[in-house]
Amino acid sequence: MKRIGWSLGAQRDLRTIAQFYNQLDAALSDRLIQEVEQATRILIDYPQMGPPVAESALRRWRVTGTPFLLFYRVSGSTVRILKVLDARSDWKPV
């Protein structure tokens, strides 16, 4: 069974997202973080679902109901979340 690992950068991204949305609406912030966490559970079961980014081992997955993309790499039994970015941003250079 696969497991999720979070890079320090992805953890920082998630904290920044939570802090930003918490200033607007704490309930919205909580819901967005829950959606991100739910998306990672899907990747545990289906780690190859996200399309590759630029023909590399890096993959991306859209978090349903949010503007966020998870960038991740599958390595052995770990799905490692590397970045959490807003899909509306210029994320191409990840």
PDB file with one MODEL, atoms N, CA, C and O in Angstrom:
MODEL        1
ATOM      1  N   MET A   1       0.839  -1.186   0.000  1.00  0.00           N
ATOM      2  CA  MET A   1       0.000   0.000   0.000  1.00  0.00           C
ATOM      3  C   MET A   1       0.883   1.249   0.000  1.00  0.00           C
ATOM      4  O   MET A   1       1.896   1.313   0.697  1.00  0.00           O
ATOM      5  N   LYS A   2       0.482   2.218  -0.784  1.00  0.00           N
ATOM      6  CA  LYS A   2       1.222   3.475  -0.868  1.00  0.00           C
ATOM      7  C   LYS A   2       0.938   4.341   0.357  1.00  0.00           C
ATOM      8  O   LYS A   2      -0.061   4.167   1.054  1.00  0.00           O
ATOM      9  N   ARG A   3       1.842   5.268   0.590  1.00  0.00           N
ATOM     10  CA  ARG A   3       1.635   6.249   1.652  1.00  0.00           C
ATOM     11  C   ARG A   3       1.986   7.619   1.098  1.00  0.00           C
ATOM     12  O   ARG A   3       2.662   7.733   0.075  1.00  0.00           O
ATOM     13  N   ILE A   4       1.521   8.658   1.782  1.00  0.00           N
ATOM     14  CA  ILE A   4       1.773  10.042   1.364  1.00  0.00           C
ATOM     15  C   ILE A   4       2.933  10.604   2.171  1.00  0.00           C
ATOM     16  O   ILE A   4       3.010  10.422   3.386  1.00  0.00           O
ATOM     17  N   GLY A   5       3.824  11.283   1.483  1.00  0.00           N
ATOM     18  CA  GLY A   5       4.897  12.038   2.130  1.00  0.00           C
ATOM     19  C   GLY A   5       4.811  13.474   1.631  1.00  0.00           C
ATOM     20  O   GLY A   5       4.556  13.709   0.450  1.00  0.00           O
ATOM     21  N   TRP A   6       5.020  14.421   2.515  1.00  0.00           N
ATOM     22  CA  TRP A   6       4.952  15.846   2.159  1.00  0.00           C
ATOM     23  C   TRP A   6       6.349  16.453   2.239  1.00  0.00           C
ATOM     24  O   TRP A   6       7.021  16.337   3.264  1.00  0.00           O
ATOM     25  N   SER A   7       6.783  17.093   1.169  1.00  0.00           N
ATOM     26  CA  SER A   7       8.051  17.828   1.214  1.00  0.00           C
ATOM     27  C   SER A   7       7.864  19.044   2.113  1.00  0.00           C
ATOM     28  O   SER A   7       6.738  19.461   2.382  1.00  0.00           O
ATOM     29  N   LEU A   8       8.969  19.605   2.570  1.00  0.00           N
ATOM     30  CA  LEU A   8       8.887  20.826   3.379  1.00  0.00           C
ATOM     31  C   LEU A   8       8.228  21.965   2.591  1.00  0.00           C
ATOM     32  O   LEU A   8       7.462  22.754   3.145  1.00  0.00           O
ATOM     33  N   GLY A   9       8.537  22.036   1.301  1.00  0.00           N
ATOM     34  CA  GLY A   9       7.929  23.069   0.462  1.00  0.00           C
ATOM     35  C   GLY A   9       6.425  22.918   0.358  1.00  0.00           C
ATOM     36  O   GLY A   9       5.697  23.909   0.419  1.00  0.00           O
ATOM     37  N   ALA A  10       5.948  21.693   0.202  1.00  0.00           N
ATOM     38  CA  ALA A  10       4.503  21.447   0.120  1.00  0.00           C
ATOM     39  C   ALA A  10       3.827  21.750   1.450  1.00  0.00           C
ATOM     40  O   ALA A  10       2.717  22.282   1.477  1.00  0.00           O
ATOM     41  N   GLN A  11       4.485  21.415   2.547  1.00  0.00           N
ATOM     42  CA  GLN A  11       3.933  21.742   3.867  1.00  0.00           C
ATOM     43  C   GLN A  11       3.817  23.257   4.028  1.00  0.00           C
ATOM     44  O   GLN A  11       2.825  23.763   4.551  1.00  0.00           O
ATOM     45  N   ARG A  12       4.830  23.960   3.579  1.00  0.00           N
ATOM     46  CA  ARG A  12       4.830  25.431   3.644  1.00  0.00           C
ATOM     47  C   ARG A  12       3.714  25.996   2.756  1.00  0.00           C
ATOM     48  O   ARG A  12       3.012  26.926   3.154  1.00  0.00           O
ATOM     49  N   ASP A  13       3.554  25.431   1.555  1.00  0.00           N
ATOM     50  CA  ASP A  13       2.487  25.865   0.653  1.00  0.00           C
ATOM     51  C   ASP A  13       1.124  25.719   1.331  1.00  0.00           C
ATOM     52  O   ASP A  13       0.294  26.626   1.275  1.00  0.00           O
ATOM     53  N   LEU A  14       0.905  24.577   1.966  1.00  0.00           N
ATOM     54  CA  LEU A  14      -0.378  24.311   2.618  1.00  0.00           C
ATOM     55  C   LEU A  14      -0.627  25.273   3.781  1.00  0.00           C
ATOM     56  O   LEU A  14      -1.745  25.754   3.966  1.00  0.00           O
ATOM     57  N   ARG A  15       0.405  25.547   4.552  1.00  0.00           N
ATOM     58  CA  ARG A  15       0.266  26.520   5.653  1.00  0.00           C
ATOM     59  C   ARG A  15      -0.075  27.915   5.120  1.00  0.00           C
ATOM     60  O   ARG A  15      -0.919  28.612   5.682  1.00  0.00           O
ATOM     61  N   THR A  16       0.586  28.309   4.039  1.00  0.00           N
ATOM     62  CA  THR A  16       0.332  29.620   3.436  1.00  0.00           C
ATOM     63  C   THR A  16      -1.100  29.712   2.933  1.00  0.00           C
ATOM     64  O   THR A  16      -1.766  30.728   3.131  1.00  0.00           O
ATOM     65  N   ILE A  17      -1.572  28.661   2.286  1.00  0.00           N
ATOM     66  CA  ILE A  17      -2.953  28.619   1.798  1.00  0.00           C
ATOM     67  C   ILE A  17      -3.923  28.735   2.972  1.00  0.00           C
ATOM     68  O   ILE A  17      -4.867  29.525   2.928  1.00  0.00           O
ATOM     69  N   ALA A  18      -3.689  27.951   4.013  1.00  0.00           N
ATOM     70  CA  ALA A  18      -4.575  27.966   5.186  1.00  0.00           C
ATOM     71  C   ALA A  18      -4.604  29.349   5.819  1.00  0.00           C
ATOM     72  O   ALA A  18      -5.675  29.842   6.174  1.00  0.00           O
ATOM     73  N   GLN A  19      -3.449  29.979   5.964  1.00  0.00           N
ATOM     74  CA  GLN A  19      -3.387  31.302   6.578  1.00  0.00           C
ATOM     75  C   GLN A  19      -4.111  32.353   5.737  1.00  0.00           C
ATOM     76  O   GLN A  19      -4.846  33.186   6.267  1.00  0.00           O
ATOM     77  N   PHE A  20      -3.895  32.303   4.422  1.00  0.00           N
ATOM     78  CA  PHE A  20      -4.531  33.276   3.535  1.00  0.00           C
ATOM     79  C   PHE A  20      -6.052  33.158   3.601  1.00  0.00           C
ATOM     80  O   PHE A  20      -6.745  34.151   3.823  1.00  0.00           O
ATOM     81  N   TYR A  21      -6.571  31.947   3.409  1.00  0.00           N
ATOM     82  CA  TYR A  21      -8.018  31.764   3.386  1.00  0.00           C
ATOM     83  C   TYR A  21      -8.638  31.915   4.768  1.00  0.00           C
ATOM     84  O   TYR A  21      -9.810  32.276   4.877  1.00  0.00           O
ATOM     85  N   ASN A  22      -7.884  31.649   5.814  1.00  0.00           N
ATOM     86  CA  ASN A  22      -8.396  31.827   7.169  1.00  0.00           C
ATOM     87  C   ASN A  22      -8.711  33.301   7.440  1.00  0.00           C
ATOM     88  O   ASN A  22      -9.636  33.612   8.190  1.00  0.00           O
ATOM     89  N   GLN A  23      -7.945  34.203   6.831  1.00  0.00           N
ATOM     90  CA  GLN A  23      -8.210  35.641   6.981  1.00  0.00           C
ATOM     91  C   GLN A  23      -9.534  36.024   6.320  1.00  0.00           C
ATOM     92  O   GLN A  23     -10.201  36.962   6.757  1.00  0.00           O
ATOM     93  N   LEU A  24      -9.910  35.302   5.276  1.00  0.00           N
ATOM     94  CA  LEU A  24     -11.153  35.592   4.560  1.00  0.00           C
ATOM     95  C   LEU A  24     -12.341  34.914   5.220  1.00  0.00           C
ATOM     96  O   LEU A  24     -13.385  35.529   5.438  1.00  0.00           O
ATOM     97  N   ASP A  25     -12.161  33.608   5.539  1.00  0.00           N
ATOM     98  CA  ASP A  25     -13.264  32.815   6.084  1.00  0.00           C
ATOM     99  C   ASP A  25     -12.674  31.515   6.635  1.00  0.00           C
ATOM    100  O   ASP A  25     -12.187  30.677   5.877  1.00  0.00           O
ATOM    101  N   ALA A  26     -12.721  31.357   7.944  1.00  0.00           N
ATOM    102  CA  ALA A  26     -12.121  30.178   8.588  1.00  0.00           C
ATOM    103  C   ALA A  26     -12.758  28.879   8.098  1.00  0.00           C
ATOM    104  O   ALA A  26     -12.063  27.877   7.926  1.00  0.00           O
ATOM    105  N   ALA A  27     -14.063  28.887   7.873  1.00  0.00           N
ATOM    106  CA  ALA A  27     -14.738  27.666   7.395  1.00  0.00           C
ATOM    107  C   ALA A  27     -14.263  27.309   5.985  1.00  0.00           C
ATOM    108  O   ALA A  27     -14.070  26.135   5.669  1.00  0.00           O
ATOM    109  N   LEU A  28     -14.077  28.321   5.145  1.00  0.00           N
ATOM    110  CA  LEU A  28     -13.562  28.086   3.794  1.00  0.00           C
ATOM    111  C   LEU A  28     -12.153  27.525   3.859  1.00  0.00           C
ATOM    112  O   LEU A  28     -11.826  26.580   3.142  1.00  0.00           O
ATOM    113  N   SER A  29     -11.325  28.094   4.704  1.00  0.00           N
ATOM    114  CA  SER A  29      -9.960  27.605   4.874  1.00  0.00           C
ATOM    115  C   SER A  29      -9.958  26.130   5.267  1.00  0.00           C
ATOM    116  O   SER A  29      -9.221  25.331   4.689  1.00  0.00           O
ATOM    117  N   ASP A  30     -10.779  25.774   6.244  1.00  0.00           N
ATOM    118  CA  ASP A  30     -10.870  24.374   6.685  1.00  0.00           C
ATOM    119  C   ASP A  30     -11.327  23.466   5.554  1.00  0.00           C
ATOM    120  O   ASP A  30     -10.782  22.377   5.372  1.00  0.00           O
ATOM    121  N   ARG A  31     -12.326  23.906   4.792  1.00  0.00           N
ATOM    122  CA  ARG A  31     -12.841  23.079   3.690  1.00  0.00           C
ATOM    123  C   ARG A  31     -11.779  22.857   2.616  1.00  0.00           C
ATOM    124  O   ARG A  31     -11.627  21.744   2.112  1.00  0.00           O
ATOM    125  N   LEU A  32     -11.046  23.908   2.268  1.00  0.00           N
ATOM    126  CA  LEU A  32     -10.012  23.780   1.244  1.00  0.00           C
ATOM    127  C   LEU A  32      -8.918  22.802   1.681  1.00  0.00           C
ATOM    128  O   LEU A  32      -8.472  21.973   0.887  1.00  0.00           O
ATOM    129  N   ILE A  33      -8.492  22.897   2.926  1.00  0.00           N
ATOM    130  CA  ILE A  33      -7.458  21.986   3.425  1.00  0.00           C
ATOM    131  C   ILE A  33      -7.986  20.548   3.444  1.00  0.00           C
ATOM    132  O   ILE A  33      -7.252  19.615   3.116  1.00  0.00           O
ATOM    133  N   GLN A  34      -9.240  20.368   3.822  1.00  0.00           N
ATOM    134  CA  GLN A  34      -9.844  19.024   3.798  1.00  0.00           C
ATOM    135  C   GLN A  34      -9.890  18.466   2.381  1.00  0.00           C
ATOM    136  O   GLN A  34      -9.641  17.279   2.172  1.00  0.00           O
ATOM    137  N   GLU A  35     -10.205  19.314   1.407  1.00  0.00           N
ATOM    138  CA  GLU A  35     -10.240  18.865   0.008  1.00  0.00           C
ATOM    139  C   GLU A  35      -8.846  18.437  -0.462  1.00  0.00           C
ATOM    140  O   GLU A  35      -8.707  17.438  -1.167  1.00  0.00           O
ATOM    141  N   VAL A  36      -7.829  19.185  -0.077  1.00  0.00           N
ATOM    142  CA  VAL A  36      -6.453  18.817  -0.438  1.00  0.00           C
ATOM    143  C   VAL A  36      -6.104  17.468   0.184  1.00  0.00           C
ATOM    144  O   VAL A  36      -5.545  16.600  -0.486  1.00  0.00           O
ATOM    145  N   GLU A  37      -6.429  17.292   1.455  1.00  0.00           N
ATOM    146  CA  GLU A  37      -6.132  16.025   2.123  1.00  0.00           C
ATOM    147  C   GLU A  37      -6.900  14.867   1.483  1.00  0.00           C
ATOM    148  O   GLU A  37      -6.354  13.772   1.347  1.00  0.00           O
ATOM    149  N   GLN A  38      -8.153  15.089   1.089  1.00  0.00           N
ATOM    150  CA  GLN A  38      -8.942  14.053   0.410  1.00  0.00           C
ATOM    151  C   GLN A  38      -8.302  13.672  -0.920  1.00  0.00           C
ATOM    152  O   GLN A  38      -8.262  12.496  -1.282  1.00  0.00           O
ATOM    153  N   ALA A  39      -7.802  14.666  -1.644  1.00  0.00           N
ATOM    154  CA  ALA A  39      -7.158  14.400  -2.935  1.00  0.00           C
ATOM    155  C   ALA A  39      -5.942  13.502  -2.769  1.00  0.00           C
ATOM    156  O   ALA A  39      -5.673  12.661  -3.627  1.00  0.00           O
ATOM    157  N   THR A  40      -5.204  13.670  -1.677  1.00  0.00           N
ATOM    158  CA  THR A  40      -4.026  12.821  -1.475  1.00  0.00           C
ATOM    159  C   THR A  40      -4.440  11.375  -1.223  1.00  0.00           C
ATOM    160  O   THR A  40      -3.711  10.453  -1.590  1.00  0.00           O
ATOM    161  N   ARG A  41      -5.597  11.166  -0.604  1.00  0.00           N
ATOM    162  CA  ARG A  41      -6.073   9.789  -0.373  1.00  0.00           C
ATOM    163  C   ARG A  41      -6.407   9.096  -1.689  1.00  0.00           C
ATOM    164  O   ARG A  41      -6.221   7.886  -1.821  1.00  0.00           O
ATOM    165  N   ILE A  42      -6.897   9.858  -2.656  1.00  0.00           N
ATOM    166  CA  ILE A  42      -7.154   9.295  -3.982  1.00  0.00           C
ATOM    167  C   ILE A  42      -5.840   8.863  -4.619  1.00  0.00           C
ATOM    168  O   ILE A  42      -5.759   7.806  -5.245  1.00  0.00           O
ATOM    169  N   LEU A  43      -4.804   9.697  -4.451  1.00  0.00           N
ATOM    170  CA  LEU A  43      -3.504   9.366  -5.049  1.00  0.00           C
ATOM    171  C   LEU A  43      -2.870   8.136  -4.418  1.00  0.00           C
ATOM    172  O   LEU A  43      -2.079   7.452  -5.069  1.00  0.00           O
ATOM    173  N   ILE A  44      -3.197   7.841  -3.176  1.00  0.00           N
ATOM    174  CA  ILE A  44      -2.693   6.615  -2.555  1.00  0.00           C
ATOM    175  C   ILE A  44      -3.192   5.413  -3.340  1.00  0.00           C
ATOM    176  O   ILE A  44      -2.431   4.483  -3.613  1.00  0.00           O
ATOM    177  N   ASP A  45      -4.469   5.430  -3.703  1.00  0.00           N
ATOM    178  CA  ASP A  45      -5.060   4.302  -4.427  1.00  0.00           C
ATOM    179  C   ASP A  45      -4.735   4.309  -5.917  1.00  0.00           C
ATOM    180  O   ASP A  45      -4.620   3.250  -6.534  1.00  0.00           O
ATOM    181  N   TYR A  46      -4.585   5.495  -6.495  1.00  0.00           N
ATOM    182  CA  TYR A  46      -4.358   5.626  -7.939  1.00  0.00           C
ATOM    183  C   TYR A  46      -3.224   6.618  -8.199  1.00  0.00           C
ATOM    184  O   TYR A  46      -3.473   7.714  -8.702  1.00  0.00           O
ATOM    185  N   PRO A  47      -2.004   6.260  -7.870  1.00  0.00           N
ATOM    186  CA  PRO A  47      -0.889   7.220  -7.954  1.00  0.00           C
ATOM    187  C   PRO A  47      -0.529   7.667  -9.369  1.00  0.00           C
ATOM    188  O   PRO A  47       0.116   8.702  -9.532  1.00  0.00           O
ATOM    189  N   GLN A  48      -0.923   6.922 -10.383  1.00  0.00           N
ATOM    190  CA  GLN A  48      -0.569   7.296 -11.755  1.00  0.00           C
ATOM    191  C   GLN A  48      -1.667   8.101 -12.438  1.00  0.00           C
ATOM    192  O   GLN A  48      -1.583   8.355 -13.640  1.00  0.00           O
ATOM    193  N   MET A  49      -2.700   8.509 -11.692  1.00  0.00           N
ATOM    194  CA  MET A  49      -3.832   9.224 -12.292  1.00  0.00           C
ATOM    195  C   MET A  49      -3.455  10.596 -12.823  1.00  0.00           C
ATOM    196  O   MET A  49      -3.954  11.015 -13.868  1.00  0.00           O
ATOM    197  N   GLY A  50      -2.598  11.287 -12.129  1.00  0.00           N
ATOM    198  CA  GLY A  50      -2.227  12.631 -12.569  1.00  0.00           C
ATOM    199  C   GLY A  50      -1.344  12.577 -13.793  1.00  0.00           C
ATOM    200  O   GLY A  50      -0.468  11.717 -13.884  1.00  0.00           O
ATOM    201  N   PRO A  51      -1.558  13.485 -14.745  1.00  0.00           N
ATOM    202  CA  PRO A  51      -0.717  13.481 -15.945  1.00  0.00           C
ATOM    203  C   PRO A  51       0.710  13.916 -15.627  1.00  0.00           C
ATOM    204  O   PRO A  51       0.932  14.726 -14.728  1.00  0.00           O
ATOM    205  N   PRO A  52       1.668  13.378 -16.365  1.00  0.00           N
ATOM    206  CA  PRO A  52       3.060  13.803 -16.165  1.00  0.00           C
ATOM    207  C   PRO A  52       3.237  15.268 -16.548  1.00  0.00           C
ATOM    208  O   PRO A  52       2.523  15.798 -17.399  1.00  0.00           O
ATOM    209  N   VAL A  53       4.190  15.899 -15.908  1.00  0.00           N
ATOM    210  CA  VAL A  53       4.530  17.291 -16.207  1.00  0.00           C
ATOM    211  C   VAL A  53       5.814  17.282 -17.018  1.00  0.00           C
ATOM    212  O   VAL A  53       6.851  16.804 -16.559  1.00  0.00           O
ATOM    213  N   ALA A  54       5.731  17.815 -18.226  1.00  0.00           N
ATOM    214  CA  ALA A  54       6.904  17.969 -19.098  1.00  0.00           C
ATOM    215  C   ALA A  54       7.705  16.682 -19.244  1.00  0.00           C
ATOM    216  O   ALA A  54       8.931  16.685 -19.129  1.00  0.00           O
ATOM    217  N   GLU A  55       7.008  15.595 -19.496  1.00  0.00           N
ATOM    218  CA  GLU A  55       7.653  14.302 -19.743  1.00  0.00           C
ATOM    219  C   GLU A  55       8.672  13.931 -18.671  1.00  0.00           C
ATOM    220  O   GLU A  55       9.766  13.460 -18.980  1.00  0.00           O
ATOM    221  N   SER A  56       8.306  14.144 -17.422  1.00  0.00           N
ATOM    222  CA  SER A  56       9.189  13.809 -16.311  1.00  0.00           C
ATOM    223  C   SER A  56       8.456  12.857 -15.368  1.00  0.00           C
ATOM    224  O   SER A  56       7.326  12.453 -15.643  1.00  0.00           O
ATOM    225  N   ALA A  57       9.091  12.507 -14.277  1.00  0.00           N
ATOM    226  CA  ALA A  57       8.456  11.673 -13.257  1.00  0.00           C
ATOM    227  C   ALA A  57       7.500  12.490 -12.390  1.00  0.00           C
ATOM    228  O   ALA A  57       6.737  11.934 -11.599  1.00  0.00           O
ATOM    229  N   LEU A  58       7.550  13.810 -12.545  1.00  0.00           N
ATOM    230  CA  LEU A  58       6.661  14.696 -11.795  1.00  0.00           C
ATOM    231  C   LEU A  58       5.260  14.615 -12.396  1.00  0.00           C
ATOM    232  O   LEU A  58       5.098  14.601 -13.616  1.00  0.00           O
ATOM    233  N   ARG A  59       4.252  14.562 -11.531  1.00  0.00           N
ATOM    234  CA  ARG A  59       2.859  14.512 -11.966  1.00  0.00           C
ATOM    235  C   ARG A  59       2.085  15.618 -11.275  1.00  0.00           C
ATOM    236  O   ARG A  59       2.529  16.171 -10.269  1.00  0.00           O
ATOM    237  N   ARG A  60       0.913  15.935 -11.830  1.00  0.00           N
ATOM    238  CA  ARG A  60       0.058  16.938 -11.192  1.00  0.00           C
ATOM    239  C   ARG A  60      -1.350  16.377 -11.064  1.00  0.00           C
ATOM    240  O   ARG A  60      -1.790  15.555 -11.866  1.00  0.00           O
ATOM    241  N   TRP A  61      -2.040  16.843 -10.037  1.00  0.00           N
ATOM    242  CA  TRP A  61      -3.404  16.399  -9.786  1.00  0.00           C
ATOM    243  C   TRP A  61      -4.236  17.589  -9.331  1.00  0.00           C
ATOM    244  O   TRP A  61      -3.865  18.287  -8.387  1.00  0.00           O
ATOM    245  N   ARG A  62      -5.339  17.814  -9.989  1.00  0.00           N
ATOM    246  CA  ARG A  62      -6.247  18.922  -9.651  1.00  0.00           C
ATOM    247  C   ARG A  62      -7.071  18.526  -8.438  1.00  0.00           C
ATOM    248  O   ARG A  62      -7.667  17.449  -8.414  1.00  0.00           O
ATOM    249  N   VAL A  63      -7.109  19.381  -7.439  1.00  0.00           N
ATOM    250  CA  VAL A  63      -7.895  19.136  -6.232  1.00  0.00           C
ATOM    251  C   VAL A  63      -9.317  19.603  -6.518  1.00  0.00           C
ATOM    252  O   VAL A  63      -9.572  20.801  -6.644  1.00  0.00           O
ATOM    253  N   THR A  64     -10.233  18.657  -6.619  1.00  0.00           N
ATOM    254  CA  THR A  64     -11.623  18.946  -6.948  1.00  0.00           C
ATOM    255  C   THR A  64     -12.221  19.969  -5.987  1.00  0.00           C
ATOM    256  O   THR A  64     -12.022  19.895  -4.774  1.00  0.00           O
ATOM    257  N   GLY A  65     -12.951  20.921  -6.550  1.00  0.00           N
ATOM    258  CA  GLY A  65     -13.638  21.915  -5.741  1.00  0.00           C
ATOM    259  C   GLY A  65     -12.749  23.032  -5.229  1.00  0.00           C
ATOM    260  O   GLY A  65     -13.178  23.845  -4.411  1.00  0.00           O
ATOM    261  N   THR A  66     -11.513  23.078  -5.704  1.00  0.00           N
ATOM    262  CA  THR A  66     -10.570  24.109  -5.273  1.00  0.00           C
ATOM    263  C   THR A  66      -9.795  24.608  -6.497  1.00  0.00           C
ATOM    264  O   THR A  66      -9.875  24.003  -7.566  1.00  0.00           O
ATOM    265  N   PRO A  67      -9.053  25.699  -6.350  1.00  0.00           N
ATOM    266  CA  PRO A  67      -8.197  26.148  -7.448  1.00  0.00           C
ATOM    267  C   PRO A  67      -6.789  25.535  -7.388  1.00  0.00           C
ATOM    268  O   PRO A  67      -5.882  26.028  -8.059  1.00  0.00           O
ATOM    269  N   PHE A  68      -6.593  24.481  -6.606  1.00  0.00           N
ATOM    270  CA  PHE A  68      -5.245  24.000  -6.337  1.00  0.00           C
ATOM    271  C   PHE A  68      -4.844  22.769  -7.138  1.00  0.00           C
ATOM    272  O   PHE A  68      -5.657  21.909  -7.477  1.00  0.00           O
ATOM    273  N   LEU A  69      -3.546  22.735  -7.423  1.00  0.00           N
ATOM    274  CA  LEU A  69      -2.909  21.595  -8.062  1.00  0.00           C
ATOM    275  C   LEU A  69      -1.890  21.011  -7.097  1.00  0.00           C
ATOM    276  O   LEU A  69      -1.158  21.743  -6.430  1.00  0.00           O
ATOM    277  N   LEU A  70      -1.851  19.696  -7.030  1.00  0.00           N
ATOM    278  CA  LEU A  70      -0.801  18.995  -6.280  1.00  0.00           C
ATOM    279  C   LEU A  70       0.231  18.537  -7.290  1.00  0.00           C
ATOM    280  O   LEU A  70      -0.117  17.935  -8.306  1.00  0.00           O
ATOM    281  N   PHE A  71       1.482  18.813  -7.024  1.00  0.00           N
ATOM    282  CA  PHE A  71       2.581  18.300  -7.838  1.00  0.00           C
ATOM    283  C   PHE A  71       3.258  17.229  -7.007  1.00  0.00           C
ATOM    284  O   PHE A  71       3.637  17.467  -5.861  1.00  0.00           O
ATOM    285  N   TYR A  72       3.407  16.056  -7.583  1.00  0.00           N
ATOM    286  CA  TYR A  72       3.898  14.920  -6.807  1.00  0.00           C
ATOM    287  C   TYR A  72       4.748  13.983  -7.656  1.00  0.00           C
ATOM    288  O   TYR A  72       4.759  14.050  -8.885  1.00  0.00           O
ATOM    289  N   ARG A  73       5.448  13.119  -6.959  1.00  0.00           N
ATOM    290  CA  ARG A  73       6.286  12.102  -7.590  1.00  0.00           C
ATOM    291  C   ARG A  73       6.041  10.794  -6.840  1.00  0.00           C
ATOM    292  O   ARG A  73       5.954  10.775  -5.612  1.00  0.00           O
ATOM    293  N   VAL A  74       5.933   9.717  -7.586  1.00  0.00           N
ATOM    294  CA  VAL A  74       5.769   8.400  -6.980  1.00  0.00           C
ATOM    295  C   VAL A  74       7.144   7.751  -6.918  1.00  0.00           C
ATOM    296  O   VAL A  74       7.842   7.642  -7.927  1.00  0.00           O
ATOM    297  N   SER A  75       7.519   7.326  -5.725  1.00  0.00           N
ATOM    298  CA  SER A  75       8.816   6.685  -5.526  1.00  0.00           C
ATOM    299  C   SER A  75       8.620   5.490  -4.600  1.00  0.00           C
ATOM    300  O   SER A  75       8.374   5.652  -3.405  1.00  0.00           O
ATOM    301  N   GLY A  76       8.730   4.300  -5.161  1.00  0.00           N
ATOM    302  CA  GLY A  76       8.510   3.103  -4.363  1.00  0.00           C
ATOM    303  C   GLY A  76       7.098   3.082  -3.806  1.00  0.00           C
ATOM    304  O   GLY A  76       6.123   3.140  -4.554  1.00  0.00           O
ATOM    305  N   SER A  77       6.998   3.000  -2.494  1.00  0.00           N
ATOM    306  CA  SER A  77       5.676   2.946  -1.864  1.00  0.00           C
ATOM    307  C   SER A  77       5.185   4.322  -1.396  1.00  0.00           C
ATOM    308  O   SER A  77       4.210   4.413  -0.651  1.00  0.00           O
ATOM    309  N   THR A  78       5.857   5.385  -1.831  1.00  0.00           N
ATOM    310  CA  THR A  78       5.497   6.727  -1.371  1.00  0.00           C
ATOM    311  C   THR A  78       5.041   7.620  -2.521  1.00  0.00           C
ATOM    312  O   THR A  78       5.679   7.696  -3.571  1.00  0.00           O
ATOM    313  N   VAL A  79       3.921   8.289  -2.288  1.00  0.00           N
ATOM    314  CA  VAL A  79       3.488   9.380  -3.166  1.00  0.00           C
ATOM    315  C   VAL A  79       3.933  10.647  -2.454  1.00  0.00           C
ATOM    316  O   VAL A  79       3.364  11.027  -1.431  1.00  0.00           O
ATOM    317  N   ARG A  80       4.948  11.295  -2.997  1.00  0.00           N
ATOM    318  CA  ARG A  80       5.543  12.462  -2.332  1.00  0.00           C
ATOM    319  C   ARG A  80       4.980  13.738  -2.937  1.00  0.00           C
ATOM    320  O   ARG A  80       5.194  14.026  -4.115  1.00  0.00           O
ATOM    321  N   ILE A  81       4.258  14.496  -2.124  1.00  0.00           N
ATOM    322  CA  ILE A  81       3.700  15.775  -2.550  1.00  0.00           C
ATOM    323  C   ILE A  81       4.825  16.807  -2.467  1.00  0.00           C
ATOM    324  O   ILE A  81       5.398  17.036  -1.401  1.00  0.00           O
ATOM    325  N   LEU A  82       5.132  17.426  -3.612  1.00  0.00           N
ATOM    326  CA  LEU A  82       6.253  18.356  -3.683  1.00  0.00           C
ATOM    327  C   LEU A  82       5.828  19.816  -3.609  1.00  0.00           C
ATOM    328  O   LEU A  82       6.533  20.641  -3.029  1.00  0.00           O
ATOM    329  N   LYS A  83       4.678  20.138  -4.194  1.00  0.00           N
ATOM    330  CA  LYS A  83       4.180  21.516  -4.209  1.00  0.00           C
ATOM    331  C   LYS A  83       2.660  21.494  -4.219  1.00  0.00           C
ATOM    332  O   LYS A  83       2.038  20.549  -4.705  1.00  0.00           O
ATOM    333  N   VAL A  84       2.076  22.556  -3.670  1.00  0.00           N
ATOM    334  CA  VAL A  84       0.638  22.807  -3.770  1.00  0.00           C
ATOM    335  C   VAL A  84       0.525  24.222  -4.307  1.00  0.00           C
ATOM    336  O   VAL A  84       0.886  25.180  -3.624  1.00  0.00           O
ATOM    337  N   LEU A  85       0.022  24.358  -5.533  1.00  0.00           N
ATOM    338  CA  LEU A  85      -0.026  25.662  -6.182  1.00  0.00           C
ATOM    339  C   LEU A  85      -1.420  25.966  -6.707  1.00  0.00           C
ATOM    340  O   LEU A  85      -2.205  25.063  -6.995  1.00  0.00           O
ATOM    341  N   ASP A  86      -1.709  27.244  -6.825  1.00  0.00           N
ATOM    342  CA  ASP A  86      -2.963  27.694  -7.409  1.00  0.00           C
ATOM    343  C   ASP A  86      -2.884  27.471  -8.923  1.00  0.00           C
ATOM    344  O   ASP A  86      -1.923  27.895  -9.564  1.00  0.00           O
ATOM    345  N   ALA A  87      -3.881  26.815  -9.485  1.00  0.00           N
ATOM    346  CA  ALA A  87      -3.888  26.521 -10.920  1.00  0.00           C
ATOM    347  C   ALA A  87      -3.925  27.796 -11.752  1.00  0.00           C
ATOM    348  O   ALA A  87      -3.546  27.781 -12.923  1.00  0.00           O
ATOM    349  N   ARG A  88      -4.377  28.896 -11.163  1.00  0.00           N
ATOM    350  CA  ARG A  88      -4.461  30.164 -11.891  1.00  0.00           C
ATOM    351  C   ARG A  88      -3.128  30.891 -11.942  1.00  0.00           C
ATOM    352  O   ARG A  88      -2.996  31.905 -12.627  1.00  0.00           O
ATOM    353  N   SER A  89      -2.135  30.373 -11.215  1.00  0.00           N
ATOM    354  CA  SER A  89      -0.819  31.016 -11.213  1.00  0.00           C
ATOM    355  C   SER A  89       0.049  30.474 -12.349  1.00  0.00           C
ATOM    356  O   SER A  89      -0.335  29.534 -13.045  1.00  0.00           O
ATOM    357  N   ASP A  90       1.184  31.060 -12.518  1.00  0.00           N
ATOM    358  CA  ASP A  90       2.131  30.599 -13.536  1.00  0.00           C
ATOM    359  C   ASP A  90       2.946  29.451 -12.935  1.00  0.00           C
ATOM    360  O   ASP A  90       4.054  29.664 -12.444  1.00  0.00           O
ATOM    361  N   TRP A  91       2.402  28.250 -12.975  1.00  0.00           N
ATOM    362  CA  TRP A  91       3.023  27.103 -12.322  1.00  0.00           C
ATOM    363  C   TRP A  91       3.957  26.310 -13.226  1.00  0.00           C
ATOM    364  O   TRP A  91       4.616  25.385 -12.750  1.00  0.00           O
ATOM    365  N   LYS A  92       4.034  26.629 -14.473  1.00  0.00           N
ATOM    366  CA  LYS A  92       4.822  25.845 -15.434  1.00  0.00           C
ATOM    367  C   LYS A  92       6.270  25.562 -15.008  1.00  0.00           C
ATOM    368  O   LYS A  92       6.741  24.447 -15.232  1.00  0.00           O
ATOM    369  N   PRO A  93       7.001  26.515 -14.405  1.00  0.00           N
ATOM    370  CA  PRO A  93       8.397  26.251 -14.090  1.00  0.00           C
ATOM    371  C   PRO A  93       8.638  25.326 -12.887  1.00  0.00           C
ATOM    372  O   PRO A  93       9.787  25.161 -12.476  1.00  0.00           O
ATOM    373  N   VAL A  94       7.605  24.727 -12.321  1.00  0.00           N
ATOM    374  CA  VAL A  94       7.778  23.897 -11.111  1.00  0.00           C
ATOM    375  C   VAL A  94       8.878  22.879 -11.314  1.00  0.00           C
ATOM    376  O   VAL A  94       9.167  22.094 -10.411  1.00  0.00           O
TER     377      VAL A  94
ENDMDL
END
